[in-house]
Amino acid sequence: MFFGSFNPVHVGHIIIANFMATQTDLDEVWMVVSPQNPLKKKSTLARDYDRLHLVNLAIADNPKIKASDIEFKLPKPSYTIDTLTFLSEKFPKKEFVLIMGGDNLGTLHKWKNYELILRDYTIYLYKRPSYDLGELENHSSVCHFEAPMLDISATYIRKMIRDKKSIQYLVTEPVYQYLMETPIYK
């Protein structure tokens, strides 16, 4: 489970998802579009289904990566533990793993029921430069991976769109074409 606002999804997200899907023991990666992260402002988000559509465009026909709208059907704001618990009950034969960037591990203690996440799920952590991993760095539920990293952010991409600057190559070509034709971000 690779949770995110994906506002918009960019090549950095796709590189991480593909790395986890092809370079680890995971069968597939579900990119879960979060309608409202309790730690982020909703006012900066594009509409839920627009972001989901962009993820579907970005992953195209990759059989190992799926876009998920599961959190659209759950109470808002979205809490990772609630989504994981719901999915574990709905799909009891599947084992869910949480994919997370190193920037999130240092603040995991602020998440709702983070102890249950650590107790019941494995975290596949991709390191991010210049972030303190905190006291959970060596927790037994955390597996570290050296995934390729790009220093880009959705915030930067939205700013470039607002400033009428090119975002080509920062997003996949289908996402780029869609964003050029559809004014999701102004």
N, C-alpha and C positions, 0 to 999 in steps of 0.2 A: 504494500500500500504506500503510494507516494502521494501524500496530501499536499495541496497547495491552492492558492488563489488563482494561479496561472492567469495573471491579469496584465498583459497577455502571456501565454505560453511562449517560450523562446528556445533557441537552440541549446542553451545551457541546460534547461529542463530535459530536453529530449536526449541529450548526451548522457545525463545521469540515468534516466529511465532505461535507455538502451544498454548502458554499461551494466546496470543491475540485472537486467533481463538476460544478458548474454555472457557476462563475465562472473556471475555468481551461481549458486545452486538454485536460484528461484526459477519456477516454471514460467511465470509471467509477472508483469508489473501492471497494477491498476493505478492509473493517474486519477486521483479523487479530487474533483473540482469542489472546493469548499465555498459554500455560499456566503458564509460569514465566519471568519477567524475571530475568536473573541479578543485577540490581541491586536487586531487591525481595524482601521476605520472603514465602515461599509461604504461611505460616501465616495471613496476613490475607486470602487469596483465597477466594472462593466457588468451588464446583466448576466445572471447565472448561465442561461442557455447560450448566450454569445460566447462566453468563455469555454463552455463545454464544446461548442461547435469548433472553436479554434483548436482545442486539444485534439479533437477528431481529425481535423485537417492536418495537424502537425504529425500525428502518428501514422496517418494514411493507412496503409495496409499491413503494417507490422503486426504479425500474428502473436508476438510476445508482449505487446503493450496494448492495454485497453483503457479507454476513457470511462470514468464512472461518475454518475450523477447521484449516487446513493445518499449523499448528504442533503440533496434537495428535498428528500422525503422525510428527513429527520428534523427534530426541533432545532430552532436557531437560538443562540449561536451554536456553531458546530464544535463539539468537543471530541477529540480524537478517541478517548476511551469509550465514549458512547457509540461511536461509529464502529470501532473494532469489536465491541461487545455485540452489537446488532449483527454484524457480519459473521461473527463466530457462531452465533445462534442460528442464523439463516443458512450458513454453509458449514455444518459441523465437521465435514470430512476435509475441509481445507485448513491449512495452517497459515495464518496471516503473520507477516513480518512488516514492521514499520521502517520505511526508508526515510532518513532524516539527514539534513546537513549539520555539520559541526556547529553552526551558529545557533541551532536550536537546542543542542544538548545542554549548554550552559544555563539555559532558562527552563529546562524541563521541569524543574521543581516547582514552577509556577503553574503548570498545567493541571487541570482537573484530574484527580486520582492518578497522578503520575506513578505512584507506587504500584498500582495495578498494571499499568503498562509495562513496567520493569519486571513485574512478577510473572505476567501471563504472555508476554510477547517478546520477540527478539527485535532489536533495533539494528538495522544495517546503516551504519554511519559513513557518510562521505565527508572527508575533512574539507574545511574551508579555511584558507589562509587568514591569519590575524584574528582568529576567534579562540577564546578560552573555552575549552571543553568542560571545565568545571570539575566538580568532585565525582561526577558520574563517568568520567572518561574511561576508567578501568572496570566499570561495573560488568558483571558476568553476562548480562543480557545485551551488551553492546559489542557489535562486531565492526571493526574498522576496515574501510576500503579506500584505496588510493584511486579514486575515479578521476578522469580528466576534468579539469575545471576551466570555465570561462568567466572572466570578471565582468559580467553584464547583469543587469537586473530589469525586471518589468517596470520599475519606477523610471529608470533611464529611458527605456523604450517609449513609455507614455510621454515623457518629456520631449523626446525627439519628434514624436508624432505631433504634439501640440506646437512645437517650434517649426513644423513643416520641413523636417530634415529626414534623410533617408534612414530606414531601418532594415533595408535589404541586407541579407546575410545574418542579421541578428535573430531573425525568425525563419522558419522554413518557408520555402517558396509559396506553397499554397496559403499559408497564413499571411505572408506578405501581400499576395494578390488580393486576398479577402479584405485585409485592413485598408488597402489602397482604394478599394471599391465601396467599402462600407464604413461610415464614420462612427465607429464604436467609441473611439477616444478622440476628444477634441481639445 
